[in-house]
Structures are given as structure tokens and as C-alpha cells.
Amino acid sequence: METPVAEHADQPIAAVARLEQLLPGVVMETEVHRGDTTVRVPRERILEVCRVLHEDEQTSFDYLIDVTAVDWDVREPRFDVVYHLYSIPLNHMLRVKVGVDDLQPVDSVTSVWQSANWGEREAYDMFGIRFEGHPDLRRILLPEDWEDGFPLRKDFPIGGYGIWAADNVPFR
């Protein structure tokens, strides 16, 4: 039995080709894995890339599903900021990644998609990644006075830094 192929399976690849056409040299790497297309672009050009992907009629990524981050700890650059994009009119998805070193800022994409607001705040709160141009970059999950590192970094201690739960509750 044949595996069904998505009706628009080739559209993300066409979107990457269109991106390269409009911004020559911006695509550093493209990967297709199990039908998901990922493109890596330079950190310095993420805002420009997102604007093109959003505004161009041939790509039309009008919906930002999520912004998140990954800590690779020993890799350079240490972090990936990951953007999951969806085009409602064209019914296709694309993942965009940028590499970021510790203390290196990334341009906020809230001017392209307002839905980036909370995702960027969470990446800041949990990983310490700063988003330049963000309208309200402050903690979203941790208390405002939190000073004990960034809990989703791989070098954050499993038991935390002296938090009561790790110090006073026996693990079972």
C-alpha cells in the first residue's frame, strides 16, 4: 500500500527556493525530514527573512505557530532559536532556525507576528536569550526577582540553586 503524500508537500521546498530567490545567499542549510522542512538562516537576518516569508504572496506565512529555543550546551553556537511558521491560505508549514551564542541578541519578530510576544518572552525567561526590539521583554513564567540562572539551560543544576523543593523534599 502506498503512503499518502500531502497535497501541498512540495510547497515548503518552493518557499525555500522563493526565499533564496528574493534574498540570495540567506539560506545556510535546508533539511527535509519526514515531510517537515527546516531552513537555517543567519541570526542577523532573521527579521528580514520573516518579513519576506510573511509578506510574499508565494510563501504567505501568515501564522507564527511558536517560537522556542534549544540549548545544545557544547555546540557552537550554543542555542537555536526555532520559529514554526504556517500559511493558512497555502496550507503549508516551515521551520526556521537561527544559531545564537550566549549573550548574543536576536531581533524580535513581534513586528511581523504579534504572536511572537509570549514565545520570545519564554525563551528569554528559560534560556536567557535576548530579543532586541521586543515591546515588553520581561519574565513570563518565573518571578520578576528570579536571579538563579535559566532553568532550561543544560548547565542548570537538576535540583536548582537552593530552591526549597530540592533542599527539603526527599525524592521518592
Steps between C-alpha positions, in 0.01 A plus 500: 500500500630844408557763766279802430690813409374833628334701226735794556813306602725684255389850603746543790786416263361753253482754786869441575584544131296822494679624812836434332377678188392811692794501745792333320744326734270514806434125512788338684353149518178320410385169644192293424423229752179299494324767301607791722717765339752695707710789378793656685568870446748749649401648836563851371239456225213332686273805496557556127438129429180496704367810329557346157344166600200685645443759228585320176190356328686183398594414860225674700596379848230695678503300824785454747418181688784521752837646589720284718865425569732203534816491712770282346743585785827390337426604142588836344279693479353370822131570433254469215203733493228314311202654322209278389314670214172412330324639194123483537425592135763263355470228768870439556748518787865597536744493790762776509806479725771746599809423706569722800793513739465583867433873556443552126170680424251401231265746331143467620246398236204649690475770232422223249285273720363629831473136612881498541460707817454224757727247326788747497433586864506131591830445314642798688369377835605136465820529290617861544473580128440873446276625221588850382202717417257294707225728636501353854787257559455390859451174683181311420522179708749569779469769767629844399771484770636160384880519483600134504577430136281365224320171575494352147872537440686170508745632760221587746525262800228235515421595860515872428700750699378442856131513425290358780361207301844364422635558850205391716298239315647150476492346155301177492 
